[in-house]
Amino acid sequence: MVMQVHAGEIPIHRGHLLSEEDLLIRNHILNLMTQMKTDWTDSKWTSSQMDGIEKRLSEMEKDELVRLSGKSCEITSLGRPFIRNVCMAFDARLLEKAPTTQVFSKTV
């Protein structure tokens, strides 16, 4: 940025630097949204992170919205209208920043 200032340019950068975990989350959500399934066999997530995701998905599995098998998640035909809710279970950043009260409308 200093070089840009000396060159008479405005040092503006727009965007967000993604961590390795952000890229993993993005990949799983993209897979779910486009292919209705994702697999974390080769994922670099820790077992505690995966346990948290599986725990958040367990109620959806009971309601037959998703099918969990080993290290994969598939959205069922019943679960398609709830795809955003399924994806939210994978989004660690969303959970970290979740307010204690409802700010906007719910997904469903």
Helices and strands as residue ranges (DSSP letters): H 2-6, H 20-35, E 37-39, H 47-62, E 66-69, E 72-75, G 80-82, H 83-90, H 92-96
